[in-house]
Amino acid sequence: MKRPRIIIVLGSTAPGGRLATLASVAEAAAVEAGAEVTRCDLSQRSIPVMCTEDAEQPTLPAVAELRREAAEADGFILLTPEYHGNMSGALKNWFDFLYLELAGKFAGLIATTGGGGGDMSISSVKNSFNWCHGFTLPFHAVGKPDDFDGDTLVSEKVRDRVQRIGHDVVRYAPVIRASFDAAKAAGPECTSGVAGTHAGDP
Ligand SMILES: Cc1cc2nc3c(=O)[nH]c(=O)nc-3n(C[C@H](O)[C@H](O)[C@H](O)COP(=O)(O)O)c2cc1C
């Protein structure tokens, strides 16, 4: 059987840090669950701020790569630092380049905060993924400063939650994608549900 393809998106413009620590825990769990995992570390990508009027943007290699890898992925593990009660601008900008690539896909969500509960950044990522007709895991993980010693994760509770997300994304992403693709292929009738609204899409 083909291994599920999972992308881990690090939604920070700062490399490393606590977000990268949680990404590594999630990655190890997804690999253990049998996935082929790639990383999209937004601190290492030259992605412009999305502009609908800039015809050159879709031709930029970094933008084309972002879209290609999202289209090929079965599932996503999305990590964001909480900024002003929201996801980071970098992760929102990643979303703004995507839509059809996320439809019928599945995502698990993880946030780091400066002390807040993380619900607002998790909710914002969930909303954006859902508005792209993607499905999200009803369980998330948040790393607060007390959960770390420097960048080292010391909370076994947070580690456990992140590992569960890694396993669940690998478990559910291929199932959701296969069901959605089958419904999409069946045509635009209401019996095809939301996938039917994408009948004829690439
Ligand atoms: C512009 C900005 C806004 C922030 N807003 C929040 C916030 O609303 N709530 C919160 O708990 N932490 C907030 N923080 C703290 C970050 O969430 C925290 O530093 C970050 O998640 C740490 O992740 P890192 O170690 O990977 O850099 C903010 C930080 C910045 C730079």
The ligand as a Tripos MOL2 file, in Angstrom:
@<TRIPOS>MOLECULE
LIG
   31    33     1     0     0
SMALL
NO_CHARGES

@<TRIPOS>ATOM
      1 C1          3.5700   39.7320   17.1820 C.3       1 LIG1
      2 C2          3.4050   38.7390   18.3080 C.ar      1 LIG1
      3 C3          2.1550   38.5420   18.8460 C.ar      1 LIG1
      4 C4          1.9740   37.6120   19.8630 C.ar      1 LIG1
      5 N1          0.7270   37.4070   20.3480 N.ar      1 LIG1
      6 C5          0.5280   36.4600   21.2980 C.ar      1 LIG1
      7 C6         -0.7740   36.1900   21.7750 C.ar      1 LIG1
      8 O1         -1.7690   36.7610   21.3430 O.2       1 LIG1
      9 N2         -0.9250   35.2490   22.7300 N.ar      1 LIG1
     10 C7          0.1530   34.5580   23.2370 C.ar      1 LIG1
     11 O2         -0.0260   33.7200   24.1230 O.2       1 LIG1
     12 N3          1.4050   34.7880   22.7940 N.ar      1 LIG1
     13 C8          1.6220   35.7310   21.8300 C.ar      1 LIG1
     14 N4          2.8810   35.9330   21.3500 N.ar      1 LIG1
     15 C9          3.9740   35.0800   21.8180 C.3       1 LIG1
     16 C10         4.2150   33.9520   20.7870 C.3       1 LIG1
     17 O3          3.0590   33.1460   20.6330 O.3       1 LIG1
     18 C11         5.3670   33.0440   21.2290 C.3       1 LIG1
     19 O4          6.5050   33.8410   21.4160 O.3       1 LIG1
     20 C12         5.6830   32.0250   20.1900 C.3       1 LIG1
     21 O5          4.6270   31.1020   20.0530 O.3       1 LIG1
     22 C13         6.9420   31.2600   20.5670 C.3       1 LIG1
     23 O6          7.1920   30.2850   19.5880 O.3       1 LIG1
     24 P1          8.6910   29.9700   19.1490 P.3       1 LIG1
     25 O7          9.4730   29.6000   20.3360 O.co2     1 LIG1
     26 O8          8.5750   28.8880   18.1580 O.co2     1 LIG1
     27 O9          9.1830   31.2400   18.4920 O.co2     1 LIG1
     28 C14         3.0860   36.8830   20.3570 C.ar      1 LIG1
     29 C15         4.3590   37.1120   19.8140 C.ar      1 LIG1
     30 C16         4.5250   38.0120   18.8070 C.ar      1 LIG1
     31 C17         5.8960   38.2270   18.2140 C.3       1 LIG1
@<TRIPOS>BOND
     1     1     2 1
     2     2     3 ar
     3     2    30 ar
     4     3     4 ar
     5     4     5 ar
     6     4    28 ar
     7     5     6 ar
     8     6     7 ar
     9     6    13 1
    10     7     8 2
    11     7     9 ar
    12     9    10 ar
    13    10    11 2
    14    10    12 ar
    15    12    13 ar
    16    13    14 ar
    17    14    15 1
    18    14    28 ar
    19    15    16 1
    20    16    17 1
    21    16    18 1
    22    18    19 1
    23    18    20 1
    24    20    21 1
    25    20    22 1
    26    22    23 1
    27    23    24 1
    28    24    25 2
    29    24    26 1
    30    24    27 1
    31    28    29 ar
    32    29    30 ar
    33    30    31 1
@<TRIPOS>SUBSTRUCTURE
     1 LIG1         1 GROUP 0 **** ****
